[in-house]
């Protein structure tokens, strides 16, 4: 799951280097390249027959998970073209809270005290990191933040769906990632015309489609079957810290004191929760 967040985190810094592709076109090409990558990866991992069987027999959970992925794929890239990366990431930071709430209501899970404390501390850390950067005074910034809010809602529902299916051997939700990418590409295609992406842009968007989406999303589904929904969502917050690190390394933008302090809180919360969990499992 940590590797997954590292791969997810490159979206902001790669998008910054695009030449001419914007908004819906960025979303379309990224999703389209994800479809192509998954068309190769899924049969290789599951086998063609298993993939077709999962699509045919997956039922409501598979298609609902696919819709969640499509919302996450589309809303994230649209939001990042409307507002700052900081606004998007701080909005996404509410995902662990939503995941814990949905898991409590629909799965009847009791939230471990340590995870509740970790979520609260991590939320404070994220807010501290980006409190000075987040601004909704500009209508475009506000619209971007509203669009970004769809990401943690869809992610929370998706984590709970994946966890609820982990004990059902016949329910394979890996193909849901492909369904989500197809829906995202289909919805944004007509809004992307006429295309303006350069060859350089297409290469970067192909990188995002394969390395930033297809591979880590498959890995996240596999990892989430072995983690609790709130725990997986909490670990996903590492994407925020890695995103800051990429900007620091690529653009030579040293984080301010509040970014370092907030990041330290997030890391402490994650490390403490995982350490206690591992000790309890060992016992």
C-alpha positions as CSV (number, residue, x, y, z in Angstrom):
1,X,0.0,0.0,0.0
2,X,2.9,2.3,0.6
3,X,4.3,1.6,-2.8
4,X,0.8,2.3,-4.2
5,X,0.7,5.8,-2.7
6,X,4.2,6.5,-4.0
7,X,3.0,5.7,-7.6
8,X,-0.2,7.7,-7.1
9,X,1.7,10.7,-5.9
10,X,3.4,11.5,-9.3
11,X,0.2,12.9,-10.8
12,X,0.6,16.5,-9.7
13,X,4.3,16.9,-10.7
14,X,3.8,15.1,-14.1
15,X,0.8,17.2,-14.9
16,X,2.8,20.3,-14.3
17,X,5.1,19.4,-17.2
18,X,2.3,19.1,-19.8
19,X,2.6,21.5,-22.8
20,X,-0.8,22.0,-24.2
21,X,-3.2,19.3,-23.0
22,X,-5.7,20.7,-20.5
23,X,-8.8,19.7,-18.4
24,X,-11.0,17.0,-19.9
25,X,-8.3,16.0,-22.5
26,X,-5.8,15.3,-19.7
27,X,-8.4,13.1,-18.0
28,X,-9.4,11.3,-21.2
29,X,-5.9,10.4,-22.3
30,X,-4.9,9.2,-18.8
31,X,-8.0,7.0,-18.6
32,X,-7.6,5.8,-22.2
33,X,-4.0,4.7,-21.5
34,X,-5.2,3.0,-18.3
35,X,-7.7,1.0,-20.3
36,X,-4.9,-0.2,-22.7
37,X,-2.6,-1.1,-19.8
38,X,-5.4,-3.0,-17.9
39,X,-6.4,-4.8,-21.1
40,X,-2.9,-6.4,-20.9
41,X,-2.4,-6.6,-17.2
42,X,-5.7,-8.1,-16.1
43,X,-5.6,-11.1,-18.4
44,X,-1.9,-11.6,-17.4
45,X,-2.8,-11.6,-13.7
46,X,-6.1,-13.4,-13.6
47,X,-6.3,-15.1,-17.0
48,X,-8.7,-14.1,-19.8
49,X,-11.4,-16.6,-18.8
50,X,-11.4,-15.4,-15.2
51,X,-11.6,-11.7,-16.2
52,X,-14.7,-12.4,-18.5
53,X,-16.2,-14.5,-15.7
54,X,-15.7,-11.8,-13.1
55,X,-17.3,-9.2,-15.5
56,X,-20.2,-11.4,-16.1
57,X,-20.8,-12.6,-12.5
58,X,-19.4,-9.7,-10.5
59,X,-22.9,-8.4,-9.7
60,X,-23.8,-5.0,-8.3
61,X,-20.6,-4.7,-6.1
62,X,-18.3,-4.9,-9.2
63,X,-20.1,-2.3,-11.2
64,X,-20.6,0.0,-8.2
65,X,-16.9,-0.3,-7.5
66,X,-16.2,0.5,-11.2
67,X,-18.4,3.7,-10.9
68,X,-16.4,4.7,-7.8
69,X,-13.1,4.3,-9.7
70,X,-14.5,6.3,-12.6
71,X,-15.4,9.2,-10.3
72,X,-12.0,9.1,-8.6
73,X,-10.2,9.0,-12.0
74,X,-12.2,11.8,-13.5
75,X,-12.8,14.2,-10.5
76,X,-9.1,14.1,-9.4
77,X,-7.7,15.2,-12.8
78,X,-10.4,17.8,-13.4
79,X,-9.9,19.2,-9.9
80,X,-6.1,19.4,-10.4
81,X,-6.6,21.5,-13.5
82,X,-9.0,23.9,-11.8
83,X,-7.3,24.5,-8.5
84,X,-3.9,23.9,-6.8
85,X,-2.6,20.5,-5.9
86,X,-2.8,21.5,-2.2
87,X,-6.5,22.2,-2.4
88,X,-7.1,18.8,-4.0
89,X,-5.0,16.9,-1.5
90,X,-6.3,18.6,1.6
91,X,-9.9,17.8,0.4
92,X,-8.9,14.2,-0.2
93,X,-7.6,14.0,3.4
94,X,-11.1,13.5,4.7
95,X,-11.3,10.0,3.1
96,X,-10.2,8.1,6.3
97,X,-13.0,9.7,8.3
98,X,-15.6,8.9,5.6
99,X,-14.3,5.4,5.3
100,X,-14.5,4.7,9.0
101,X,-18.0,6.1,9.1
102,X,-19.3,4.1,6.1
103,X,-17.6,0.9,7.4
104,X,-19.3,1.5,10.8
105,X,-22.8,2.1,9.3
106,X,-22.8,-0.6,6.6
107,X,-20.4,-3.2,7.8
108,X,-21.0,-2.8,11.6
109,X,-17.3,-2.5,12.2
110,X,-16.1,-1.0,15.4
111,X,-13.4,1.5,14.9
112,X,-10.3,0.7,17.0
113,X,-9.3,3.5,19.3
114,X,-5.8,3.6,17.9
115,X,-7.1,4.0,14.4
116,X,-9.5,6.7,15.4
117,X,-6.7,8.7,17.1
118,X,-4.4,8.1,14.1
119,X,-7.1,9.5,11.8
120,X,-7.6,12.5,13.9
121,X,-3.9,13.3,14.3
122,X,-3.3,12.7,10.5
123,X,-6.2,15.0,9.7
124,X,-4.6,17.7,11.9
125,X,-1.3,17.2,10.2
126,X,-2.7,17.5,6.7
127,X,-4.7,20.6,7.7
128,X,-1.5,22.2,9.2
129,X,0.5,21.4,6.0
130,X,-1.9,23.1,3.7
131,X,-3.8,25.6,5.8
132,X,-1.9,28.6,4.3
133,X,-2.2,27.4,0.7
134,X,-5.9,26.5,0.6
135,X,-8.0,29.4,-0.7
136,X,-11.6,29.4,-2.0
137,X,-11.9,33.1,-2.7
138,X,-11.5,32.5,-6.5
139,X,-14.7,30.9,-8.0
140,X,-12.4,28.6,-10.1
141,X,-10.6,27.5,-6.9
142,X,-13.9,26.9,-5.2
143,X,-15.2,24.8,-8.2
144,X,-12.0,22.8,-8.1
145,X,-12.4,22.1,-4.4
146,X,-16.0,21.0,-4.9
147,X,-15.0,18.6,-7.7
148,X,-12.2,17.3,-5.6
149,X,-14.7,16.5,-2.8
150,X,-16.1,13.7,-5.0
151,X,-12.8,11.8,-4.8
152,X,-12.8,11.0,-1.0
153,X,-16.5,10.1,-1.1
154,X,-16.0,7.6,-3.9
155,X,-12.8,6.3,-2.4
156,X,-14.4,5.7,1.0
157,X,-17.3,3.7,-0.6
158,X,-14.8,1.8,-2.7
159,X,-12.6,0.8,0.2
160,X,-15.6,-0.5,2.1
161,X,-16.9,-2.4,-1.0
162,X,-13.5,-4.1,-1.4
163,X,-13.3,-5.1,2.2
164,X,-16.8,-6.4,2.2
165,X,-15.9,-8.7,-0.7
166,X,-12.6,-10.1,0.7
167,X,-14.3,-13.1,2.2
168,X,-16.3,-13.9,-0.9
169,X,-14.0,-16.1,-3.0
170,X,-16.3,-15.8,-6.0
171,X,-16.2,-11.9,-6.0
172,X,-13.2,-10.5,-7.9
173,X,-13.2,-6.7,-7.9
174,X,-10.0,-6.2,-9.8
175,X,-11.9,-5.8,-13.1
176,X,-13.7,-2.9,-11.5
177,X,-10.6,-0.8,-12.1
178,X,-11.0,-1.4,-15.9
179,X,-14.7,-0.6,-15.8
180,X,-13.9,2.7,-14.1
181,X,-11.2,3.6,-16.6
182,X,-13.6,2.8,-19.5
183,X,-16.4,4.9,-18.0
184,X,-14.0,7.8,-17.4
185,X,-12.6,7.7,-20.9
186,X,-16.0,7.5,-22.5
187,X,-17.5,10.4,-20.5
188,X,-14.6,12.7,-21.1
189,X,-13.9,11.9,-24.8
190,X,-16.6,14.2,-26.3
191,X,-15.6,17.0,-23.9
192,X,-11.9,16.7,-25.0
193,X,-12.4,17.5,-28.6
194,X,-10.6,18.9,-30.5
195,X,-7.4,17.3,-29.2
196,X,-4.5,19.7,-28.4
197,X,-2.0,17.3,-26.7
198,X,1.5,17.2,-28.1
199,X,3.6,14.1,-28.5
200,X,5.4,15.1,-25.3
201,X,2.1,15.3,-23.5
202,X,0.9,11.9,-24.8
203,X,4.1,10.3,-23.5
204,X,3.6,11.9,-20.0
205,X,-0.1,10.9,-20.0
206,X,0.8,7.4,-21.0
207,X,3.2,7.3,-18.0
208,X,0.3,8.4,-15.8
209,X,-2.1,5.9,-17.3
210,X,0.2,2.9,-16.7
211,X,2.4,3.8,-13.8
212,X,0.3,6.2,-11.8
213,X,-3.1,4.5,-12.3
214,X,-3.2,1.0,-13.8
215,X,-0.5,-0.8,-11.8
216,X,-1.1,0.9,-8.4
217,X,-4.9,0.6,-8.6
218,X,-4.6,-3.2,-9.1
219,X,-2.1,-3.4,-6.3
220,X,-4.4,-1.3,-4.0
221,X,-7.3,-3.7,-4.6
222,X,-5.1,-6.6,-3.7
223,X,-3.7,-4.8,-0.6
224,X,-7.1,-3.7,0.6
225,X,-8.3,-7.3,0.8
226,X,-5.8,-7.8,3.7
227,X,-6.3,-4.4,5.4
228,X,-9.2,-2.9,7.2
229,X,-11.0,-0.2,5.2
230,X,-10.0,2.6,7.6
231,X,-6.5,1.3,7.7
232,X,-6.1,1.2,3.9
233,X,-7.6,4.7,3.6
234,X,-5.3,6.0,6.3
235,X,-2.3,4.6,4.6
236,X,-3.5,6.3,1.4
237,X,-2.7,9.7,3.0
238,X,0.9,9.0,2.3
239,X,0.2,10.2,-1.2
240,X,0.0,13.7,0.1
241,X,3.5,13.5,1.7
242,X,5.0,11.9,-1.4
243,X,3.4,14.6,-3.6
244,X,5.2,17.3,-1.5
245,X,8.5,15.3,-1.9
246,X,8.2,15.1,-5.7
247,X,7.7,18.9,-5.9
248,X,10.7,19.4,-3.6
249,X,12.9,17.2,-5.7
250,X,11.8,18.2,-9.2
251,X,11.1,21.9,-8.7
252,X,13.6,22.5,-5.9
253,X,10.8,23.9,-3.8
254,X,11.8,23.3,-0.1
255,X,8.7,22.7,2.1
256,X,7.9,25.4,4.7
257,X,8.0,24.8,8.4
258,X,4.3,24.1,8.6
259,X,4.6,21.5,5.8
260,X,7.4,19.7,7.6
261,X,5.5,19.9,10.9
262,X,2.2,18.6,9.4
263,X,4.0,15.9,7.6
264,X,5.7,14.7,10.8
265,X,2.3,14.4,12.4
266,X,1.0,12.3,9.6
267,X,4.0,10.0,9.6
268,X,3.8,9.6,13.4
269,X,0.1,8.7,13.2
270,X,0.7,6.2,10.5
271,X,3.7,4.6,12.0
272,X,2.1,4.3,15.5
273,X,-1.1,2.7,14.1
274,X,0.8,0.2,12.0
275,X,3.3,-0.6,14.9
276,X,0.5,-1.3,17.4
277,X,-1.5,-3.4,14.8
278,X,1.6,-5.5,14.0
279,X,2.3,-6.2,17.6
280,X,-1.3,-7.2,18.3
281,X,-1.3,-9.5,15.3
282,X,1.9,-11.1,16.4
283,X,0.4,-11.8,19.8
